[in-house]
Amino acid sequence: MLTNDRVAVLEPDSAVDRCDTMWLEVPPRKELLNETIQCVVSYLSETKLNMWFMRLAIEEALINAMEHGNKFDHSKTVYLKVERRNKSCRITVRDQGEGFDCNMVQDPLPEEHFDKRRGRGIFLMRKVMDEVIYSRNGSEVSLVKNL
């Protein structure tokens, strides 16, 4: 495990995984957001993915996990699993919150929702990724991008 008291990077277990996988454990602190995103983007740099879109989706998922899931509680952790496969990439972000029903988040595009400050992150993730899959009662989201 690599750590600098800020972000823990757990080394992949090649005996278990048949794809390149990296795990991260991040305290829910906003000041760690850019460092964490850069770590993931660097790991994915060998792929042919649009890094701007990847960065956007990762940032939105992390902010949601830190703010809404863990409520910036420093005793909780945000977990990331980043998988590089031959034809796709999957980033899973899990928080320690109670979860939520993603189907209850309103579409931010209708004019009557323009002034609402919630739901845009989920909308953006769905637009730039090929799949956005919620599990664990909404406390885990997997972002999939095909190559």
Secondary structure, DSSP 8 states (H G I E B T S, - for coil): -EE-SS-EEE---TTT-SSEEEEEEE-S-GGGHHHHHHHHHHHHTTS-S-HHHHHHHHHHHHHHIIIIISTT-TTS-EEEEEEE-SSEEEEEEE-SS----GGGS--S-SGGGTT--SSHHHHHHHHHSSEEEEEGGGTEEEEEEE-
